[in-house]
Amino acid sequence: MFDGAEIHESVLTLLAIDRAGAKAICMAPDVDQLHVINHHNGEVMLGEKRNVLIESARIARGEIRDINSIRADDLDALVFPGGFGAAKNLSSFAEEGEDCVVNADVKRLVKEFIAKKKPQAVLCIAPAMMAKVYQDESSKPTLTIGNDKNGISMIEAMGSTHQECSARDFILDKEHNIVSTPAYMVGQSISEVAEGIEKTITELLRMTP
């Protein structure tokens, strides 16, 4: 949650994809994490390093690819789970807000999806990263991270529109083929978050060709 992909959100996403009869292709950039957090006490573990691809492979049960090998033509849809990894490793949003930068391969792949008008989903804090990618596009999407006022203001500063939403629901932007759900940004239980993620994945797959 504090330094990588949120495990509940990731596993619930994989479960929803499998239940829908689709196949998940997991990927991550081969880079070091910004830092490593001790999830027992919330403190930064000074001097410890972990690799994003290697750590992500734990969640994917080893079936994972380096994102630099993936192209939009390889996929029907793209989904980013949340957790601070999206704001610390896939982008620098946690440190730099609206002035953040997005990992080069993440940005490339999202841009390829935009160009091909393929559907994408973003969960939890990941919509902030999506807003940054869209900042230089002529048309900006509507996204949700729930009701976090600070996050909302930064998403809007990047030009996107924010719409408040509960963890049990999702926001659909038909024009940009993007579906988003706030998950643990507002969710108070795993069942609540699971409901929103399953609805999001169902909608995402409905949008695939």
N, C-alpha and C positions, 0 to 999 in steps of 0.2 A: 504493500500500500504506500509506504513512504519513500521508496527508492526504485520501484520497478512497476511491472504490470500488476494490477490488483488481482490477486489469485482467484477470489470468488467470481469477480466479473469475467475473468478469462475463462475459467472452467464452465461457468454458466453459458458463456457465448459458445464454447465448443459443444456443450451439451445441446443447446438449442439448434445449432447447425446440424448436428448428427440426427437429432429427432426429426428434423425437417427433410431428411434424406439427402442432404448436401454433403460435400466433402470439404473439410477445412485444410488449408495449406498454411501452416504457421511460419512466421518469419520474424526476424529481428536484425537490427544493425550489429555488425561486429565491432563494437566500440566499448570502452570502459564506461561504467556507470559514473554519474556525477559524484556520488559518494555512496557509502554503505551505511544503512541505518540499522541499529539494534532495535528490532521491533518489540522487544520485551520492555525496554525503558525509553525508547524514542530518541536515543542519543546517536550522534554520528560516531562511527567506529573509525577513529583516526588511524591512518596508515594502512587500512584494508582496502583492497581493490577487487572489484568483480566485473566480469564482462557481460554485457547485455545479452549477447547471443547465447552464451553458455548458461546464464541464469534462466533465460527464457526456455531453453531446452528442457529444464526441469518440469515446467508446466506442460510443455508439449510432449512429454514422455520421449524425448529424443528426436521426434520427427519434426525437424525445423530446418529452415533454409536461411541463408544470408539474404537480407532484403535486396542487396545490390544485384542479385541474380534474377530477381523477379521483375516482370514487365506486365503492364496492364492487360496485354493480350493473353497472359497466362491465367487470368482470373475472370470470373463473372461478376464478382462483387468484392468490396474491400471493407474490413471492419477493424477499428482500433478500440480495444478495451481501455479502461481508464487506469487509475493509479497514478502516483506522481511520476512514474517512468515516462508518461506522455509529456509531462511538463518539465522533466529534468534530463531525460536521456534522448527522447525523440525530438524535443525542443528545449529551449531555455526559458520557457514561459514562467516557471516557478521563480526564477531569479530576476528576469528582465521584463516580465509583463508584456505589454503591447509592443515593446521594442525587441522582443525575442527573435531568435533565429530558429529555423527548423532543420533537423538533420537532412543533409543533401539528398540522400536516397529516399527518405520518407517524402520529402517535397517533390522529388522527381516522379515518384510513383503516383502520388495524389494528383499532380499536374497531368499525368498521362490519363488518369481516370476522368479528370475534368474535360480534357480534350475529346475523349471518346464517349463522354456522357454516360459513363457507367456508374452504377449505384454504389454509395458509400455509407457506412454507419460509424458514428463516433459516440463513445460512452463516457460518462463521468466528466473528467476534466479535459478529455481529448478534443471536444469541440473548440476549445481555445486554440489548440494547435491547428485545427482546420481553418479557423478564422484567419490565422496568420498566413497560411498558404494562399487563401483567397484574397488577401489584402491587395495584391496587384492585379486582380481580375476586375473586369469592368462591371460585372454583376456579382453581388455578394449574397451569401445564403442566410437563412434563418436557422438558428441553432439554439440548443438549451444546455445549461449546466445547472438547472434547477432554479434556485433563488438566491445564490450567493452574490450580494450586491457588488463587491469588489471585482469579482470575476466577470460579472455582467458588464460593468463599466469598461473593462479592458477589451472584452469582445467587441463591444460597440465602438470603442476607440479604433479598432482595427477595421471598422467599416461594416461588419456583419450585424444582423438584427438578432436580438435575443428574445426568446419567448419562455416564460416560466412554465415549469412542468413538474409533475410529481414523479417519484421513482417508479410508480406502477404504469407509467404511460410513456409516450414518445412524441416527438415533434417531427413532422414530415415536411420537407421542402421539396415539392414536386418539381419545381423549375430546375433545381440544381441536383436532383436525385440524391439527396442526403437525408438520412434519418438519424435522430439523436435522442438519447435518453440520459437523465442525470445520474442514475444508479446511486452509488454511495455518496454522491455530493449532497443528497437529501435523504436517501434511504436509511431506515432505522433497523431493518432486518434483512436477512438473506432471502427470505421468501418474497418480500416486497421488491427487492432488486431483481430477483429472478423473473418476476412477472413482467417488469418493464423490459428486461433484456430479451425475453422470449418474444414479446410483441414486436420489439425492434428488429430482431432477426427474421421473424415471419414477414414483416413489411419489406425488409431489405431483399429477401429472396423473391418476394412477389414482384419486385421491380427489376429482377434480372431478366435478360432476354429469353 
